[in-house]
Structure formats: structure tokens, C-alpha cells
Amino acid sequence: MEDIPPTPARNGEPSMGYLALLRAPHVSRLLFGTLLGRLPAGMTALVIALALREAGAPYSRIGLATAAYAISAAVGGPVLGRIVDRTGQPRVLLASAVIAGGGYALLALAPGSVVAAPLGAAVAGLAMPPLEPCLRSLWPDVVEDEQLDTAYAFDSASQQILYVAGPLAVAGIAGAVSPVAALWVAASLGLAGALIVATAAPARAWQAPPRAHSAGLLGPLRSPGLVLLLIGLAGAGWAVGAQNVLFIAYAEAHEGGLPGGAGTLLALAALGGLLGALAYGAVRWRSSTATRTWVMALGMVVSYLPLVLLPGPLAMAGLAFLSGIGLAPLLAAAFVLVAELAPVGTVTEAFAWLVTLFATGNSLGYAVSGNLAEGSLTSVALCAAGGIGLGGLLLFGARRWFRPAPAHAAPVAPAAAEPVPAG
């Protein structure tokens, strides 16, 4: 069944509201399954470090294993997305969840091994079930036409929960049992989430439309507008990575003055993102998706700049909340724009590239700001604001390229609600 992205005509129609969205057939199941299956992504970096350290592994090997996971996930996501576009969702979701579970099992059985630990991490990352792109591909066929912006906003808001829930789950399981137990839980959650989504009627019925001949080997990256959008969003990922380093370093510098330390600041930023996304989805937007995307990006710049002030702990907590408000609305708008720009038959892969580029920017932001943190926290804050600043300026400058792919340019009647993107 063809997934049909939104058209500008929808932007002036009233939102159906979150209650109506959750009452729609299949929505609660798909959201729950996706959140459950994506929890391992929020757990893995921390649980690898804890499990390997408990087994006596040096920090160099821990770094190797976490890097293997991150790089493999960045490579595997678009590949799995392309396979989904060609073969459908259930088989890919279930097979990848089983393989990724094998990677977690290898880690759990031999966390101290020089070979098995990095290999298990790489397998877990490479085969991470593409639940985010699959869900975003399903939304146009699951919800009513006028609910689509609300669905993407709710999807974006739910990601903020993972940023907090994943590390908390690891800390709780590792404290109550062991880090190795948390690895087994991660494997189980990934498989359970994939099973819930893959067996849902919309996922079983979904089929990508025939792939556009113009897509070629590059697939969705054949679209210049989509490539520019993804690079701009990598700037947002950079900002988030640098922000995390800033919060950690700030908490260390104000030890005792900030209850909960960096965790409090990160949680406040996630709460800001959650509320920002919910507010975005409740607004009756009349502007085009492209306009909303670059406006939200520049709004995120404004929310990050006050971090440069580095005030006292109480004021910093308020700025942390403020800084989080812009990210989730930006992603909610970008999800719709990705679907509009992707060549026909490549939408799942396009969403997977979004995950990959955002994660790549996040890692670069971590790395650069980590080197800056020894010298000046102001430079780290500027690094964070600079990442989204450059990304926002790119999105503004490239706004004329954000035209829907030819097959999406004209309004089309929505698919039937029963059978038929994010995290």
C-alpha cells in the first residue's frame, strides 16, 4: 500500500488532537512496540561500558566496542531501510531483531573477550531493527490526513522519553542484578518490540510503491534537497552531543550545587523537548513544511545561545529546559519533509539516513566538545550553539531545494486507514 506524505494543503486544517490520535486503530500498539524495541538504542552505549568494565576490560577496549556499535548502527540503518523498501517490514524487523539479539548475547557471554566483545557490539549495531524509519513510513497510512503532523510530533516527543528511560533502565538493572543482565534485557526488548510492530496489521500490509527509476544506486540521496536537509539536521545532532558534554562538565564544576548533577540537566532538556513537541503538534500550522523546518532550526539556535552565559545551577537548570524545547519540534517538521523529498519507493531508507546523519553529527559534537571541555566551558557552549547555528543557516539557505519529489507534488487521496516514520 502506498505511503503518501503530507501536502501543504494540510497545514491549515485543524489538528485532531492527541487523544483522537491514540484512539485511532493500531496507533497505540505501534507506538508502544516501537518505544519498547528502541529502548536498547538508549541503553547500549552505557551497558557496554559497564559490562566490559566489570569484566576487567581496559578503557581502550571499551572505547573500541562502543565505537564498533555506533559505526555499525550508522552503516546498517540505511541498508536495512533499503531492504524494507524492497521487501516489506515484518521479515526485516524480525530477522534483524534476532541477529541483533545474538550480538547482545555474545557480549553477555564473553564481555571480557578481546574479540567477542567488539564483534558482539558490531553485530548488535549493524542489525539494530529499523523501527524508527518503519514507523515513520507507516504513519501516512495509519492516521487520517489531518492527523499526520500530530502523529509525527507525538513520535518526536516520544524520543525524549528514551533519552531518559534508557540510561535509567541500565542503572536500575545493573544495580539490582548486573550489567550483563542488562545486556540480556536489551536483547529481549529489541525482539519484543520488533515482534509487536511486525505482527501489526499495518506493518504486514505495508508495501513501498515501485522504486523510482531516477533513484538509482544512491536511492533517496539522489534528491539534492534531501541531502541538504540531512546535513542540516546533522548540525542539530552535533548540538545535542556538545550539549551533553557541556552538562557533564558543568555538573562536575558545580559539584554539590546541582542535585542529580548532569542527569538533572539532561532530564530537563528532554522534558523541554517533550513539551515542545506536544505544543508543536497541537498548533494549526498554515506555513509549508519546508518553512516550518528552517524556522524551527533557527528557533533551536535561539534556545541554545543562552547556555553560553553559564549561570548558577538554578538558572542553568532553567536554561537546560529551554535548550531542549526546539529539538523535538524541529524533528517533527523534518520527518514530514523527509517523506516529501524522498524519491518514490525510498522513504524508509530516507528515514534511516536521517537517523544515521543525526547520530553522526551527535558523535562529532561529542568528540570536538570533549576536547574543548578541558579548556573552557564557554567554548563548549559555543560549540553546541554553533552546530545548530550552521545547520539552521544551511536549512534556510537551501529552502528553495525543499520541493516535494515529483510523485508527491500533487495532493493525493489518503490510503485506507486500516492497512496502511519515528523514536
Contacts in CASP RR format, 6 or more apart in sequence:
PFRMAT RR
TARGET T0000
AUTHOR 0000-0000-0000
METHOD contacts of the structure
MODEL  1
MEDIPPTPARNGEPSMGYLALLRAPHVSRLLFGTLLGRLPAGMTALVIAL
ALREAGAPYSRIGLATAAYAISAAVGGPVLGRIVDRTGQPRVLLASAVIA
GGGYALLALAPGSVVAAPLGAAVAGLAMPPLEPCLRSLWPDVVEDEQLDT
AYAFDSASQQILYVAGPLAVAGIAGAVSPVAALWVAASLGLAGALIVATA
APARAWQAPPRAHSAGLLGPLRSPGLVLLLIGLAGAGWAVGAQNVLFIAY
AEAHEGGLPGGAGTLLALAALGGLLGALAYGAVRWRSSTATRTWVMALGM
VVSYLPLVLLPGPLAMAGLAFLSGIGLAPLLAAAFVLVAELAPVGTVTEA
FAWLVTLFATGNSLGYAVSGNLAEGSLTSVALCAAGGIGLGGLLLFGARR
WFRPAPAHAAPVAPAAAEPVPAG
1 141 0 8 1.000
1 205 0 8 1.000
1 206 0 8 1.000
1 207 0 8 1.000
1 415 0 8 1.000
1 416 0 8 1.000
1 419 0 8 1.000
1 420 0 8 1.000
2 141 0 8 1.000
2 207 0 8 1.000
2 208 0 8 1.000
2 209 0 8 1.000
2 415 0 8 1.000
3 137 0 8 1.000
3 138 0 8 1.000
3 139 0 8 1.000
3 140 0 8 1.000
3 141 0 8 1.000
3 206 0 8 1.000
3 208 0 8 1.000
3 209 0 8 1.000
3 339 0 8 1.000
3 347 0 8 1.000
3 415 0 8 1.000
3 420 0 8 1.000
4 140 0 8 1.000
4 141 0 8 1.000
4 408 0 8 1.000
4 412 0 8 1.000
4 414 0 8 1.000
4 415 0 8 1.000
5 140 0 8 1.000
5 336 0 8 1.000
5 339 0 8 1.000
5 340 0 8 1.000
5 347 0 8 1.000
5 404 0 8 1.000
5 408 0 8 1.000
6 140 0 8 1.000
6 145 0 8 1.000
6 148 0 8 1.000
6 149 0 8 1.000
6 289 0 8 1.000
6 336 0 8 1.000
6 339 0 8 1.000
6 340 0 8 1.000
7 404 0 8 1.000
7 408 0 8 1.000
7 410 0 8 1.000
7 411 0 8 1.000
7 412 0 8 1.000
8 288 0 8 1.000
8 289 0 8 1.000
9 411 0 8 1.000
10 145 0 8 1.000
10 146 0 8 1.000
10 148 0 8 1.000
10 149 0 8 1.000
11 149 0 8 1.000
11 285 0 8 1.000
11 286 0 8 1.000
11 287 0 8 1.000
11 288 0 8 1.000
11 289 0 8 1.000
12 284 0 8 1.000
12 285 0 8 1.000
12 286 0 8 1.000
13 145 0 8 1.000
13 146 0 8 1.000
13 284 0 8 1.000
14 146 0 8 1.000
14 284 0 8 1.000
15 146 0 8 1.000
15 147 0 8 1.000
15 149 0 8 1.000
15 150 0 8 1.000
15 281 0 8 1.000
15 282 0 8 1.000
15 283 0 8 1.000
15 284 0 8 1.000
16 144 0 8 1.000
16 146 0 8 1.000
16 147 0 8 1.000
16 150 0 8 1.000
17 147 0 8 1.000
17 150 0 8 1.000
17 281 0 8 1.000
17 282 0 8 1.000
18 150 0 8 1.000
18 154 0 8 1.000
18 278 0 8 1.000
18 281 0 8 1.000
18 282 0 8 1.000
20 147 0 8 1.000
21 27 0 8 1.000
21 143 0 8 1.000
21 147 0 8 1.000
21 150 0 8 1.000
21 151 0 8 1.000
21 154 0 8 1.000
22 28 0 8 1.000
22 31 0 8 1.000
24 142 0 8 1.000
24 143 0 8 1.000
24 144 0 8 1.000
24 147 0 8 1.000
24 417 0 8 1.000
25 142 0 8 1.000
25 417 0 8 1.000
25 418 0 8 1.000
26 142 0 8 1.000
26 200 0 8 1.000
26 201 0 8 1.000
26 202 0 8 1.000
27 142 0 8 1.000
27 143 0 8 1.000
27 151 0 8 1.000
29 196 0 8 1.000
29 197 0 8 1.000
29 200 0 8 1.000
30 135 0 8 1.000
30 138 0 8 1.000
30 142 0 8 1.000
30 197 0 8 1.000
30 200 0 8 1.000
30 202 0 8 1.000
30 203 0 8 1.000
31 135 0 8 1.000
31 154 0 8 1.000
31 155 0 8 1.000
31 158 0 8 1.000
32 196 0 8 1.000
33 131 0 8 1.000
33 192 0 8 1.000
33 193 0 8 1.000
33 196 0 8 1.000
33 197 0 8 1.000
34 131 0 8 1.000
34 132 0 8 1.000
34 134 0 8 1.000
34 135 0 8 1.000
34 158 0 8 1.000
34 193 0 8 1.000
34 197 0 8 1.000
34 422 0 8 1.000
34 423 0 8 1.000
35 158 0 8 1.000
35 161 0 8 1.000
35 162 0 8 1.000
35 423 0 8 1.000
36 189 0 8 1.000
36 190 0 8 1.000
36 192 0 8 1.000
36 193 0 8 1.000
36 196 0 8 1.000
37 97 0 8 1.000
37 129 0 8 1.000
37 131 0 8 1.000
37 189 0 8 1.000
37 190 0 8 1.000
37 192 0 8 1.000
37 193 0 8 1.000
37 194 0 8 1.000
37 197 0 8 1.000
38 131 0 8 1.000
38 132 0 8 1.000
38 162 0 8 1.000
38 190 0 8 1.000
38 423 0 8 1.000
39 162 0 8 1.000
39 165 0 8 1.000
39 166 0 8 1.000
39 169 0 8 1.000
39 186 0 8 1.000
39 189 0 8 1.000
39 190 0 8 1.000
40 100 0 8 1.000
40 104 0 8 1.000
40 124 0 8 1.000
40 128 0 8 1.000
40 186 0 8 1.000
40 187 0 8 1.000
40 189 0 8 1.000
40 190 0 8 1.000
41 73 0 8 1.000
41 128 0 8 1.000
41 162 0 8 1.000
42 162 0 8 1.000
42 163 0 8 1.000
42 165 0 8 1.000
42 166 0 8 1.000
42 167 0 8 1.000
43 166 0 8 1.000
43 167 0 8 1.000
43 169 0 8 1.000
43 170 0 8 1.000
43 182 0 8 1.000
43 185 0 8 1.000
43 186 0 8 1.000
44 69 0 8 1.000
44 121 0 8 1.000
44 124 0 8 1.000
44 125 0 8 1.000
44 186 0 8 1.000
45 66 0 8 1.000
45 69 0 8 1.000
45 70 0 8 1.000
46 166 0 8 1.000
46 167 0 8 1.000
46 170 0 8 1.000
46 171 0 8 1.000
47 170 0 8 1.000
47 174 0 8 1.000
47 179 0 8 1.000
47 182 0 8 1.000
47 183 0 8 1.000
47 186 0 8 1.000
48 62 0 8 1.000
48 65 0 8 1.000
48 66 0 8 1.000
48 69 0 8 1.000
48 107 0 8 1.000
48 117 0 8 1.000
48 121 0 8 1.000
49 62 0 8 1.000
49 63 0 8 1.000
49 66 0 8 1.000
50 170 0 8 1.000
50 174 0 8 1.000
50 179 0 8 1.000
50 182 0 8 1.000
51 107 0 8 1.000
51 108 0 8 1.000
51 111 0 8 1.000
51 179 0 8 1.000
51 180 0 8 1.000
51 182 0 8 1.000
51 183 0 8 1.000
52 61 0 8 1.000
52 62 0 8 1.000
52 65 0 8 1.000
52 111 0 8 1.000
52 112 0 8 1.000
52 117 0 8 1.000
53 59 0 8 1.000
53 62 0 8 1.000
53 179 0 8 1.000
54 111 0 8 1.000
54 178 0 8 1.000
54 179 0 8 1.000
54 180 0 8 1.000
55 111 0 8 1.000
55 112 0 8 1.000
55 117 0 8 1.000
56 112 0 8 1.000
57 65 0 8 1.000
57 111 0 8 1.000
57 112 0 8 1.000
57 117 0 8 1.000
61 112 0 8 1.000
61 114 0 8 1.000
61 117 0 8 1.000
61 118 0 8 1.000
64 118 0 8 1.000
65 107 0 8 1.000
65 117 0 8 1.000
65 118 0 8 1.000
65 120 0 8 1.000
65 121 0 8 1.000
66 121 0 8 1.000
68 118 0 8 1.000
68 119 0 8 1.000
68 120 0 8 1.000
68 121 0 8 1.000
68 122 0 8 1.000
69 121 0 8 1.000
69 122 0 8 1.000
69 124 0 8 1.000
69 125 0 8 1.000
70 125 0 8 1.000
70 359 0 8 1.000
70 363 0 8 1.000
71 122 0 8 1.000
72 121 0 8 1.000
72 122 0 8 1.000
72 123 0 8 1.000
72 124 0 8 1.000
72 125 0 8 1.000
72 126 0 8 1.000
73 125 0 8 1.000
73 126 0 8 1.000
73 128 0 8 1.000
73 356 0 8 1.000
73 359 0 8 1.000
74 356 0 8 1.000
74 359 0 8 1.000
74 360 0 8 1.000
75 126 0 8 1.000
75 356 0 8 1.000
76 125 0 8 1.000
76 126 0 8 1.000
76 127 0 8 1.000
76 128 0 8 1.000
76 352 0 8 1.000
77 128 0 8 1.000
77 130 0 8 1.000
77 133 0 8 1.000
77 352 0 8 1.000
77 355 0 8 1.000
77 356 0 8 1.000
78 349 0 8 1.000
78 352 0 8 1.000
78 353 0 8 1.000
78 356 0 8 1.000
80 92 0 8 1.000
80 96 0 8 1.000
80 127 0 8 1.000
80 129 0 8 1.000
80 130 0 8 1.000
80 352 0 8 1.000
81 92 0 8 1.000
81 130 0 8 1.000
81 133 0 8 1.000
81 348 0 8 1.000
81 349 0 8 1.000
81 351 0 8 1.000
81 352 0 8 1.000
82 219 0 8 1.000
82 346 0 8 1.000
82 348 0 8 1.000
82 349 0 8 1.000
82 352 0 8 1.000
83 92 0 8 1.000
84 92 0 8 1.000
84 93 0 8 1.000
84 130 0 8 1.000
84 133 0 8 1.000
84 134 0 8 1.000
84 137 0 8 1.000
84 208 0 8 1.000
84 348 0 8 1.000
84 349 0 8 1.000
85 208 0 8 1.000
85 211 0 8 1.000
85 345 0 8 1.000
85 346 0 8 1.000
85 347 0 8 1.000
85 348 0 8 1.000
85 349 0 8 1.000
86 208 0 8 1.000
86 211 0 8 1.000
88 206 0 8 1.000
88 207 0 8 1.000
88 208 0 8 1.000
89 134 0 8 1.000
89 137 0 8 1.000
89 138 0 8 1.000
89 197 0 8 1.000
89 198 0 8 1.000
89 203 0 8 1.000
89 204 0 8 1.000
89 206 0 8 1.000
90 198 0 8 1.000
90 199 0 8 1.000
90 203 0 8 1.000
90 204 0 8 1.000
91 198 0 8 1.000
92 129 0 8 1.000
92 130 0 8 1.000
93 129 0 8 1.000
93 130 0 8 1.000
93 131 0 8 1.000
93 134 0 8 1.000
93 194 0 8 1.000
93 197 0 8 1.000
93 198 0 8 1.000
93 203 0 8 1.000
94 194 0 8 1.000
94 195 0 8 1.000
94 198 0 8 1.000
96 127 0 8 1.000
96 128 0 8 1.000
96 129 0 8 1.000
96 130 0 8 1.000
96 194 0 8 1.000
97 127 0 8 1.000
97 129 0 8 1.000
97 190 0 8 1.000
97 191 0 8 1.000
97 193 0 8 1.000
97 194 0 8 1.000
97 195 0 8 1.000
98 191 0 8 1.000
99 123 0 8 1.000
99 126 0 8 1.000
99 127 0 8 1.000
100 123 0 8 1.000
100 124 0 8 1.000
100 125 0 8 1.000
100 126 0 8 1.000
100 127 0 8 1.000
100 128 0 8 1.000
100 129 0 8 1.000
100 187 0 8 1.000
100 190 0 8 1.000
101 124 0 8 1.000
101 127 0 8 1.000
101 187 0 8 1.000
101 190 0 8 1.000
101 191 0 8 1.000
102 120 0 8 1.000
102 123 0 8 1.000
102 124 0 8 1.000
102 187 0 8 1.000
103 119 0 8 1.000
103 120 0 8 1.000
103 121 0 8 1.000
103 123 0 8 1.000
103 124 0 8 1.000
103 127 0 8 1.000
103 187 0 8 1.000
104 120 0 8 1.000
104 124 0 8 1.000
104 183 0 8 1.000
104 184 0 8 1.000
104 186 0 8 1.000
104 187 0 8 1.000
105 183 0 8 1.000
105 184 0 8 1.000
105 187 0 8 1.000
106 116 0 8 1.000
106 117 0 8 1.000
106 119 0 8 1.000
106 120 0 8 1.000
106 123 0 8 1.000
107 116 0 8 1.000
107 117 0 8 1.000
107 120 0 8 1.000
107 121 0 8 1.000
107 124 0 8 1.000
107 183 0 8 1.000
108 180 0 8 1.000
108 183 0 8 1.000
108 184 0 8 1.000
108 187 0 8 1.000
109 116 0 8 1.000
110 116 0 8 1.000
110 117 0 8 1.000
111 117 0 8 1.000
111 179 0 8 1.000
111 180 0 8 1.000
111 183 0 8 1.000
129 190 0 8 1.000
129 193 0 8 1.000
129 194 0 8 1.000
130 348 0 8 1.000
130 352 0 8 1.000
131 193 0 8 1.000
131 194 0 8 1.000
131 197 0 8 1.000
131 423 0 8 1.000
132 351 0 8 1.000
132 352 0 8 1.000
132 355 0 8 1.000
132 421 0 8 1.000
132 422 0 8 1.000
132 423 0 8 1.000
133 348 0 8 1.000
133 349 0 8 1.000
133 350 0 8 1.000
133 351 0 8 1.000
133 352 0 8 1.000
133 354 0 8 1.000
133 355 0 8 1.000
133 421 0 8 1.000
133 422 0 8 1.000
134 197 0 8 1.000
134 203 0 8 1.000
134 348 0 8 1.000
134 421 0 8 1.000
135 155 0 8 1.000
135 197 0 8 1.000
135 421 0 8 1.000
135 422 0 8 1.000
135 423 0 8 1.000
136 152 0 8 1.000
136 155 0 8 1.000
136 335 0 8 1.000
136 338 0 8 1.000
136 339 0 8 1.000
136 347 0 8 1.000
136 351 0 8 1.000
136 421 0 8 1.000
136 422 0 8 1.000
137 206 0 8 1.000
137 208 0 8 1.000
137 339 0 8 1.000
137 347 0 8 1.000
137 348 0 8 1.000
137 351 0 8 1.000
137 421 0 8 1.000
138 202 0 8 1.000
138 203 0 8 1.000
138 206 0 8 1.000
138 420 0 8 1.000
138 421 0 8 1.000
139 148 0 8 1.000
139 151 0 8 1.000
139 152 0 8 1.000
139 155 0 8 1.000
139 421 0 8 1.000
140 148 0 8 1.000
140 339 0 8 1.000
140 414 0 8 1.000
140 415 0 8 1.000
140 420 0 8 1.000
141 202 0 8 1.000
141 206 0 8 1.000
141 414 0 8 1.000
141 415 0 8 1.000
141 416 0 8 1.000
141 417 0 8 1.000
141 419 0 8 1.000
141 420 0 8 1.000
142 151 0 8 1.000
142 202 0 8 1.000
142 417 0 8 1.000
142 420 0 8 1.000
143 150 0 8 1.000
143 151 0 8 1.000
143 417 0 8 1.000
144 414 0 8 1.000
144 417 0 8 1.000
145 414 0 8 1.000
148 336 0 8 1.000
149 281 0 8 1.000
149 285 0 8 1.000
149 332 0 8 1.000
149 336 0 8 1.000
150 281 0 8 1.000
150 282 0 8 1.000
152 332 0 8 1.000
152 333 0 8 1.000
152 335 0 8 1.000
152 336 0 8 1.000
152 422 0 8 1.000
153 277 0 8 1.000
153 278 0 8 1.000
153 280 0 8 1.000
153 281 0 8 1.000
153 282 0 8 1.000
153 328 0 8 1.000
153 329 0 8 1.000
153 332 0 8 1.000
154 277 0 8 1.000
154 278 0 8 1.000
154 281 0 8 1.000
155 332 0 8 1.000
155 335 0 8 1.000
155 421 0 8 1.000
155 422 0 8 1.000
155 423 0 8 1.000
156 277 0 8 1.000
156 280 0 8 1.000
156 328 0 8 1.000
156 329 0 8 1.000
156 331 0 8 1.000
156 332 0 8 1.000
156 335 0 8 1.000
156 422 0 8 1.000
156 423 0 8 1.000
157 273 0 8 1.000
157 274 0 8 1.000
157 276 0 8 1.000
157 277 0 8 1.000
157 278 0 8 1.000
157 328 0 8 1.000
157 332 0 8 1.000
158 423 0 8 1.000
159 328 0 8 1.000
159 331 0 8 1.000
159 422 0 8 1.000
159 423 0 8 1.000
160 270 0 8 1.000
160 271 0 8 1.000
160 272 0 8 1.000
160 273 0 8 1.000
160 274 0 8 1.000
160 277 0 8 1.000
160 328 0 8 1.000
161 270 0 8 1.000
161 274 0 8 1.000
162 423 0 8 1.000
163 266 0 8 1.000
163 270 0 8 1.000
164 266 0 8 1.000
164 267 0 8 1.000
164 270 0 8 1.000
169 182 0 8 1.000
169 185 0 8 1.000
170 179 0 8 1.000
170 182 0 8 1.000
173 179 0 8 1.000
173 181 0 8 1.000
173 182 0 8 1.000
173 185 0 8 1.000
174 181 0 8 1.000
174 182 0 8 1.000
197 203 0 8 1.000
198 204 0 8 1.000
201 418 0 8 1.000
201 419 0 8 1.000
202 418 0 8 1.000
202 419 0 8 1.000
202 420 0 8 1.000
203 420 0 8 1.000
204 419 0 8 1.000
205 418 0 8 1.000
205 419 0 8 1.000
205 420 0 8 1.000
206 419 0 8 1.000
206 420 0 8 1.000
208 345 0 8 1.000
208 346 0 8 1.000
208 347 0 8 1.000
208 348 0 8 1.000
209 344 0 8 1.000
209 345 0 8 1.000
209 407 0 8 1.000
210 344 0 8 1.000
210 345 0 8 1.000
211 219 0 8 1.000
211 343 0 8 1.000
211 344 0 8 1.000
211 345 0 8 1.000
211 346 0 8 1.000
212 343 0 8 1.000
212 344 0 8 1.000
212 345 0 8 1.000
212 346 0 8 1.000
212 405 0 8 1.000
212 407 0 8 1.000
214 222 0 8 1.000
214 343 0 8 1.000
215 222 0 8 1.000
215 343 0 8 1.000
215 344 0 8 1.000
215 345 0 8 1.000
215 346 0 8 1.000
216 222 0 8 1.000
219 343 0 8 1.000
219 346 0 8 1.000
219 349 0 8 1.000
220 226 0 8 1.000
220 341 0 8 1.000
220 342 0 8 1.000
220 343 0 8 1.000
220 346 0 8 1.000
220 347 0 8 1.000
220 349 0 8 1.000
220 350 0 8 1.000
220 353 0 8 1.000
221 227 0 8 1.000
221 353 0 8 1.000
222 343 0 8 1.000
223 341 0 8 1.000
223 342 0 8 1.000
223 343 0 8 1.000
223 405 0 8 1.000
224 401 0 8 1.000
225 341 0 8 1.000
225 398 0 8 1.000
225 401 0 8 1.000
225 402 0 8 1.000
225 403 0 8 1.000
226 338 0 8 1.000
226 341 0 8 1.000
226 342 0 8 1.000
226 350 0 8 1.000
226 353 0 8 1.000
228 394 0 8 1.000
228 395 0 8 1.000
228 398 0 8 1.000
228 401 0 8 1.000
228 402 0 8 1.000
229 293 0 8 1.000
229 334 0 8 1.000
229 337 0 8 1.000
229 338 0 8 1.000
229 341 0 8 1.000
229 395 0 8 1.000
229 398 0 8 1.000
229 402 0 8 1.000
230 353 0 8 1.000
230 354 0 8 1.000
230 357 0 8 1.000
231 357 0 8 1.000
231 391 0 8 1.000
231 394 0 8 1.000
232 297 0 8 1.000
232 390 0 8 1.000
232 391 0 8 1.000
232 392 0 8 1.000
232 394 0 8 1.000
232 395 0 8 1.000
233 330 0 8 1.000
233 331 0 8 1.000
233 334 0 8 1.000
233 354 0 8 1.000
233 357 0 8 1.000
233 358 0 8 1.000
233 391 0 8 1.000
234 357 0 8 1.000
234 358 0 8 1.000
234 360 0 8 1.000
234 361 0 8 1.000
234 364 0 8 1.000
234 391 0 8 1.000
235 361 0 8 1.000
235 387 0 8 1.000
235 388 0 8 1.000
235 389 0 8 1.000
235 390 0 8 1.000
235 391 0 8 1.000
235 392 0 8 1.000
236 297 0 8 1.000
236 300 0 8 1.000
236 327 0 8 1.000
236 330 0 8 1.000
236 331 0 8 1.000
236 358 0 8 1.000
236 387 0 8 1.000
236 388 0 8 1.000
236 391 0 8 1.000
237 358 0 8 1.000
237 359 0 8 1.000
237 361 0 8 1.000
237 362 0 8 1.000
237 365 0 8 1.000
237 387 0 8 1.000
237 388 0 8 1.000
238 361 0 8 1.000
238 362 0 8 1.000
238 364 0 8 1.000
238 365 0 8 1.000
238 368 0 8 1.000
238 384 0 8 1.000
238 386 0 8 1.000
238 387 0 8 1.000
238 388 0 8 1.000
239 300 0 8 1.000
239 304 0 8 1.000
239 365 0 8 1.000
239 384 0 8 1.000
239 385 0 8 1.000
239 386 0 8 1.000
239 387 0 8 1.000
239 388 0 8 1.000
239 389 0 8 1.000
240 327 0 8 1.000
240 362 0 8 1.000
240 384 0 8 1.000
241 361 0 8 1.000
241 362 0 8 1.000
241 363 0 8 1.000
241 365 0 8 1.000
241 366 0 8 1.000
241 369 0 8 1.000
241 384 0 8 1.000
242 365 0 8 1.000
242 366 0 8 1.000
242 368 0 8 1.000
242 369 0 8 1.000
242 380 0 8 1.000
242 383 0 8 1.000
242 384 0 8 1.000
242 387 0 8 1.000
243 269 0 8 1.000
243 304 0 8 1.000
243 307 0 8 1.000
243 323 0 8 1.000
243 384 0 8 1.000
244 262 0 8 1.000
244 266 0 8 1.000
244 366 0 8 1.000
245 365 0 8 1.000
245 366 0 8 1.000
245 369 0 8 1.000
245 370 0 8 1.000
245 373 0 8 1.000
245 380 0 8 1.000
246 307 0 8 1.000
246 369 0 8 1.000
246 373 0 8 1.000
246 377 0 8 1.000
246 380 0 8 1.000
246 381 0 8 1.000
246 384 0 8 1.000
247 262 0 8 1.000
247 263 0 8 1.000
247 265 0 8 1.000
247 266 0 8 1.000
247 269 0 8 1.000
247 320 0 8 1.000
248 262 0 8 1.000
248 373 0 8 1.000
249 373 0 8 1.000
249 377 0 8 1.000
249 380 0 8 1.000
250 258 0 8 1.000
250 262 0 8 1.000
250 265 0 8 1.000
250 310 0 8 1.000
250 316 0 8 1.000
250 377 0 8 1.000
251 258 0 8 1.000
251 260 0 8 1.000
251 261 0 8 1.000
251 262 0 8 1.000
251 263 0 8 1.000
251 264 0 8 1.000
251 265 0 8 1.000
252 262 0 8 1.000
253 377 0 8 1.000
254 312 0 8 1.000
254 313 0 8 1.000
254 316 0 8 1.000
257 313 0 8 1.000
258 264 0 8 1.000
258 265 0 8 1.000
258 313 0 8 1.000
258 316 0 8 1.000
258 317 0 8 1.000
264 317 0 8 1.000
264 320 0 8 1.000
265 316 0 8 1.000
265 317 0 8 1.000
265 320 0 8 1.000
266 320 0 8 1.000
268 317 0 8 1.000
268 318 0 8 1.000
268 320 0 8 1.000
268 321 0 8 1.000
269 320 0 8 1.000
269 321 0 8 1.000
269 323 0 8 1.000
269 324 0 8 1.000
270 324 0 8 1.000
271 321 0 8 1.000
272 321 0 8 1.000
272 322 0 8 1.000
272 324 0 8 1.000
272 325 0 8 1.000
272 328 0 8 1.000
273 324 0 8 1.000
273 325 0 8 1.000
273 326 0 8 1.000
273 327 0 8 1.000
273 328 0 8 1.000
273 329 0 8 1.000
274 328 0 8 1.000
275 325 0 8 1.000
276 324 0 8 1.000
276 325 0 8 1.000
276 326 0 8 1.000
276 328 0 8 1.000
276 329 0 8 1.000
277 328 0 8 1.000
277 329 0 8 1.000
277 331 0 8 1.000
277 332 0 8 1.000
279 329 0 8 1.000
280 296 0 8 1.000
280 328 0 8 1.000
280 329 0 8 1.000
280 332 0 8 1.000
280 333 0 8 1.000
281 332 0 8 1.000
285 292 0 8 1.000
287 295 0 8 1.000
289 333 0 8 1.000
289 336 0 8 1.000
289 337 0 8 1.000
289 340 0 8 1.000
289 402 0 8 1.000
290 337 0 8 1.000
290 399 0 8 1.000
290 402 0 8 1.000
290 403 0 8 1.000
291 399 0 8 1.000
292 333 0 8 1.000
293 330 0 8 1.000
293 333 0 8 1.000
293 334 0 8 1.000
293 337 0 8 1.000
293 395 0 8 1.000
293 402 0 8 1.000
294 392 0 8 1.000
294 395 0 8 1.000
294 396 0 8 1.000
294 397 0 8 1.000
294 399 0 8 1.000
296 326 0 8 1.000
296 329 0 8 1.000
296 330 0 8 1.000
296 333 0 8 1.000
297 330 0 8 1.000
297 388 0 8 1.000
297 389 0 8 1.000
297 391 0 8 1.000
297 392 0 8 1.000
297 395 0 8 1.000
297 396 0 8 1.000
298 389 0 8 1.000
298 392 0 8 1.000
298 396 0 8 1.000
299 326 0 8 1.000
300 326 0 8 1.000
300 327 0 8 1.000
300 330 0 8 1.000
300 388 0 8 1.000
300 392 0 8 1.000
301 385 0 8 1.000
301 386 0 8 1.000
301 388 0 8 1.000
301 389 0 8 1.000
301 392 0 8 1.000
303 322 0 8 1.000
303 323 0 8 1.000
303 324 0 8 1.000
303 325 0 8 1.000
303 326 0 8 1.000
304 323 0 8 1.000
304 381 0 8 1.000
304 384 0 8 1.000
304 385 0 8 1.000
304 386 0 8 1.000
304 388 0 8 1.000
305 385 0 8 1.000
306 319 0 8 1.000
306 322 0 8 1.000
306 323 0 8 1.000
307 319 0 8 1.000
307 320 0 8 1.000
307 323 0 8 1.000
307 381 0 8 1.000
307 384 0 8 1.000
307 385 0 8 1.000
308 378 0 8 1.000
308 381 0 8 1.000
308 382 0 8 1.000
308 385 0 8 1.000
309 315 0 8 1.000
309 319 0 8 1.000
310 316 0 8 1.000
310 377 0 8 1.000
310 378 0 8 1.000
310 381 0 8 1.000
311 319 0 8 1.000
334 354 0 8 1.000
335 351 0 8 1.000
335 354 0 8 1.000
335 421 0 8 1.000
335 422 0 8 1.000
337 402 0 8 1.000
338 347 0 8 1.000
338 350 0 8 1.000
338 351 0 8 1.000
338 354 0 8 1.000
338 421 0 8 1.000
339 347 0 8 1.000
339 350 0 8 1.000
339 351 0 8 1.000
339 408 0 8 1.000
339 421 0 8 1.000
340 402 0 8 1.000
340 404 0 8 1.000
340 405 0 8 1.000
340 408 0 8 1.000
341 350 0 8 1.000
341 402 0 8 1.000
341 403 0 8 1.000
341 404 0 8 1.000
341 405 0 8 1.000
342 349 0 8 1.000
342 350 0 8 1.000
342 405 0 8 1.000
343 405 0 8 1.000
344 405 0 8 1.000
344 407 0 8 1.000
344 408 0 8 1.000
347 421 0 8 1.000
348 421 0 8 1.000
351 421 0 8 1.000
351 422 0 8 1.000
365 383 0 8 1.000
365 384 0 8 1.000
365 387 0 8 1.000
368 383 0 8 1.000
369 380 0 8 1.000
369 383 0 8 1.000
369 384 0 8 1.000
370 380 0 8 1.000
372 379 0 8 1.000
372 380 0 8 1.000
372 383 0 8 1.000
373 380 0 8 1.000
403 409 0 8 1.000
END
